[in-house]
Amino acid sequence: MPLPAAQHETTPALDLAWVRSQFPSLAQTVKGHPATFLDGPGGTQVPQRVIDAISDYLKHNNANTGGAYATSRHTDAMIAAARAAMADFLGCDADEVVFGPNMTTLTYAMSRSIGRELSPGDEIVLTHLDHDANISPWQDLEERGAVIRMVDIHEDDCTLDMEDMALKITNRTRVVAAGYASNAVGTINDVKEIVRLAHEHGAMSYIDAVHYAPHGPIDVRALDCDFLACSTYKFFGPHMGVLYGKREHLQRLRPYKVRANTNAIPNCWEWGTLNHELIAGITACVDYLADLGQHVDSSVSNRRQAMLTAFEAIHRHERAFMEKLMSGVLALPGVKLYGISDPKRFDQRCPTIALRIKGHTPLELATRLGERGFFTWDGNYYALNLTQRLDVEKDGGFLRIGLAHYNTAEEVERLLAALDEIVGSGG
Ligand SMILES: Cc1ncc(COP(=O)(O)O)c(C=O)c1O
């Protein structure tokens, strides 16, 4: 499902000075160079209010849940508020929001429970574009007799082969697990169509929205997906994972759980004591996005509407910088870009760019950029099937440059100049 096209031309631009003033870490330097955070796909920076919410919780309300005294009651209320915040973020109800330490843990837990229902020969459809956190937990169900079917990609632009997907999903399929967007090459998948294909054959859909979440609005009801997982540390929040599950599935499926824990959803899906201080940070990160939307358009009527406005502005901002970054990168000598490079198709990708440059390993490029204060990444970022499929795993994967809404045009220009110096005539 592509990002909303340019129908929101009228949305006012981001107030970048305000945005950057919210994130104290952006002011850092590395050996005299301004720190340039192009590592958002590995984890974004956090606004001051997230830091404050975490420490305030520890200072004033640090307690376990369910106790008959003030700090415990405050903790219960704080967790309920965070669930409501994530419900606004995802477009669902609060009792459909499950918290966990990260997306991988939540996906392992849910896939174990779904696995309890599978019979030998039942099929699970996965994709070569996905992060391993949406592959291995399902692949491990082979030990229960599940059959894994992998959907291929179009190698030229790293998009999913939807014809292959339509062939791979059959009446034996029980689960279709696919990403919303690739954390390696940035492709945004047609999630609505994937969910439709799954449902047409009576299968459930499990969507990994970890990479997409900082870039575009999520509406689980409009997607009609059965599950959708994301991680708040990728969208300006703390290191936590969040799983949306349709209420009917959360109620019907059997979680692995300790007996003393409640049988009520969503808590029955949460293992042990949660990381309360970080959950306090989740509400703050959602409120940051809503505030950003308010800042863009003060007439927004509620928190979800404010976030939708924020994402329109984020999208416009990131898209403009992606065009600048892409044209600069493609002009570098010996560059090979993986993914969509045609600006006319930029609504089908996030501003996450994977490339290789002849004569330089991705590690060497990331290291030399790092010395100049540019934080990029090298390797496979756990998109292992993809680096193997594209035959780059054996020699270092890709260099990944990931833009977030707090990046500036000047940062993109300096990055391109640094890359040119490293690989061009100055190299
Ligand atoms: C697309 C994608 N899916 C899943 C994950 C795993 O998320 P977590 O670290 O919360 O387990 C990542 C982490 O980089 C990711 O980028």
The ligand as a Tripos MOL2 file, in Angstrom:
@<TRIPOS>MOLECULE
LIG
   16    16     1     0     0
SMALL
NO_CHARGES

@<TRIPOS>ATOM
      1 C1         11.7320   -4.5890    9.6040 C.3       1 LIG1
      2 C2         12.1420   -5.0560   10.9780 C.ar      1 LIG1
      3 N1         11.4460   -6.0400   11.5450 N.ar      1 LIG1
      4 C3         11.7460   -6.5100   12.7600 C.ar      1 LIG1
      5 C4         12.8110   -5.9930   13.4770 C.ar      1 LIG1
      6 C5         13.1050   -6.5400   14.8200 C.3       1 LIG1
      7 O1         12.6320   -5.6480   15.7790 O.3       1 LIG1
      8 P1         13.0180   -5.7890   17.3190 P.3       1 LIG1
      9 O2         14.4100   -5.3020   17.4670 O.co2     1 LIG1
     10 O3         12.0210   -4.9160   18.0230 O.co2     1 LIG1
     11 O4         12.8780   -7.2130   17.6830 O.co2     1 LIG1
     12 C6         13.5840   -4.9670   12.9190 C.ar      1 LIG1
     13 C7         14.7470   -4.4290   13.6330 C.2       1 LIG1
     14 O5         15.6300   -3.8610   13.0500 O.2       1 LIG1
     15 C8         13.2300   -4.4800   11.6360 C.ar      1 LIG1
     16 O6         13.9050   -3.4920   11.0550 O.3       1 LIG1
@<TRIPOS>BOND
     1     1     2 1
     2     2     3 ar
     3     2    15 ar
     4     3     4 ar
     5     4     5 ar
     6     5     6 1
     7     5    12 ar
     8     6     7 1
     9     7     8 1
    10     8     9 2
    11     8    10 1
    12     8    11 1
    13    12    13 1
    14    12    15 ar
    15    13    14 2
    16    15    16 1
@<TRIPOS>SUBSTRUCTURE
     1 LIG1         1 GROUP 0 **** ****
